[in-house]
């Protein structure tokens, strides 16, 4: 599918997440991100990075909630409010994590205008660092474990960090050499085979634009269902239109994937 | 640095000229290349050979200017590419030469820029500003030339070793360079994969007149393909010429060349084909019977099946390792060798089946040790001794590291920094840090990648002495000559199943792909040149 459609999808999901603290919107959105990741995630290290985003999301909820515990005369309302704000950030991270596993960073880069090529390339390489580092960490951790060194202990941390950083440095140099040797930075550039905008891309974009419009209209219209009322704590209302917009974002999961990428061992 | 002389499209390179080239790396006192003057003509298939650290990579990188543009250091002399334009690497950066010279590094997975195979192949074309319609055609032609059209939509991160290497070569070839530089292109490939890649390169040389320059340690694989060799030795003048002549002056060489030296053939043959013409002159006694390994069983795996997710990688594997055993685990890329090793160490839990070491389950560092594919992934200490001490300390032992260092013959490296060592020395240090706890079973995953002959012999000597003291060793390897030299038994696996198990002479002897050179010459049962030379009767 066209990378632009994925970009719109991430934008739609992200805007919906930011606009609300209502768990009846946020949790379905979390589910949507999950099914899209499960149905359309590309094989390889990116698949594992989705889990990292989930873990970070969980951490966000915990830290955000833990922070209010230090408030004087704390009430249940404070905790619920903080937890929902944490959840909002966590869902935003999850949507981004799903986008990261379904999209091709370099494909997204192609969408950038030619004069922005350099910064966009830097950004797409930076995005690829996370999966590369995750792969290196698991290799080194296993190798050290087989040697009897537990890298989870504080003293074992050096045994993990040194090989991972050195491997990272070596790989960075190899990549830079390879890019230069392949003519990167010669100025004149052409573009290979622009991606085609197909029916699937249109469907996903429509769903995404709908989600953006609904989230926007609700925010500007001060829709009461967007915020969870914590004073006093009460079950929030649910607008069927907003819920429909969120469920609509799961559309990529129901479309048949065009070219199934097979993961060999 | 790019001057006007570098711009514009070149279309030919009739020769690569080194004129008095010397180069010293920034942190080093001694030059790697010293006063090198030579010329490589168009359409040559060149092998750059020499021990680790003799400057093979440096030589190759000097051709497109990665040395000194990327390395810094002291460079003198001049490397010139002559053709319809004359460019030298001091004025032109590697990117300015990208239309003429392509480069494939040793570890292609780190060099991939883009995610999808097809886009990766188009990447250089985009940088060179090739028209879109031309680009489409070039990408298709290149996919076909390397026979990888089926991989076009795959992510480069999910390819097997052989596929990765072919994609990297395709990506380099797409812009139609006149010179192709490759740093150890077959080091990660199984014998058949290596053969395929080399045959593809030879076709490029023959059909398109491209100059191919490659560095390689496994001479038995490449000697039959190349027509020119550059021999590098630290502190000595570089030799260039006919491969037979260049390799004669070096101590290493493929097994047939070593045999030639042992029995006094001059010049020593380079390929099995050459050797066949001379072999009838030898009268041989019967091949020595392999000594049976009579030790008690140390490791026993029964009915092992394992996989990742729903995909089964190993199916119903039974295996025993006895004291004194050195088992070579062979099979093509992706056959399940690494997974089997991970199961035997206990880090990967099999779906069914059990692994027992003298009645206990495997416990890493206690009763089983594994040397990983990249020795660098365990090295972190400041000194070699510190590296071994770290393992001992983690096992709660206060023993001195000296005994282990001595067992590996690296006592003199005691206080060196592991990162300053050569690939061969680093491997020995990694092994030392892994066997320090004296686990009765030692597993090694592909240990001979990037090792020169001398380092390989040190490894062989260590493995033999280690096994002789009542331990068991298993080596997963693509290196058939290593297996021929050191193995007491060979286990061959394919698609996760054991397809052959037995003495090396029986398992490797009559295989068209896995047979060592001596078996090809004298029939199954013969494994090493030393064995053959000892059996010469007249």
Interface residues (C-beta under 8 A of the other chain):
Chain A: X42 X43 X44 X45 X46 X104 X105 X106 X107 X125 X128 X131 X136 X139 X140 X142 X143 X144 X145 X146 X147 X148 X149 X150 X156 X158 X159 X161 X162 X163 X166 X167 X170 X171 X173 X174 X175 X176 X177 X178 X179 X180 X181 X182 X183 X184 X185 X186 X188 X189 X190 X191 X192 X193 X259 X261 X262 X263 X264 X265
Chain B: X61 X64 X66 X69 X70 X93 X94 X95 X96 X98 X99 X101 X102 X103 X105 X107 X110 X111 X113 X114 X115 X116 X118 X119 X122 X123 X124 X125 X126 X127 X128 X129 X130 X131 X132 X135 X136 X139 X153 X154 X155 X157 X158 X159 X160 X171 X172 X175 X307 X308 X311 X313 X334 X336 X339 X342 X345 X347 X364 X365 X366 X369 X370 X372 X374 X376 X377 X378 X379 X380 X390 X391 X394 X395 X419 X433 X434 X437
